[in-house]
Amino acid sequence: METQFFLNFLAVALAVGANICLFFFLRGLNQVLETRRIEKKRREHRLDTRFLIRARDQQKCTLCAGTYGTRFDKILVYDENGDPWVGLLCPEVIETLRKGQYEKLGYIIPFRGMGEKIAGKPVYIYGTVVEVYPTFLRSGVNLADWKKWVSIEKHFCEEVTNGWNYQQGLRSLP
């Protein structure tokens, strides 16, 4: 009788152990497959950089690929290759984040100017006053980047004038 009880107990213990092992194996497999599915989706929906500018003072981070951080209407995005980009939360940027299933993380957003952690004086460029700008931009240096930044700001202001609300756009992201 004791031998039968022991054999039954051993059979139940092995079955429970096997089920637990199977559960964790399938869970890990599911996470791997989900990660690969998201990476494939990011490759299919490359980051739209028309309204973003390459952050020259941020390091490439392959571990950060497919992530972003925001502060008010400003954004830092690491694209599918881990390259950093900064910009403003235009509808096109929100849409590309949604399609690529980017993940939000708490990055320090590299901007300077009024209301930012890093002080900066207003810059007059192409007849426009720029009060807040990425930290890597310096007055009189790299005019192509300044020109792109001014065009990003103008586009963002046009979208806001047309009723765009970046906060609602952020809430629409998963």
Secondary structure, 3 states (H helix, E strand, C coil): CHHHHHHHHHHHHHHHHHHHHHHHHHHHHHHHHHHHHHHHHHHHCCCCCCCEEECCCCCCCHHHCCEEEEECCEEEEECCCCCEEEEECCHHHHHHHHHCCCEECCCCCCEEECCCCECCCCEEECCEEECEEECCCCCCCCHHHHHHHHHHHHHHHHHHHCCCCHHHHHHCCC
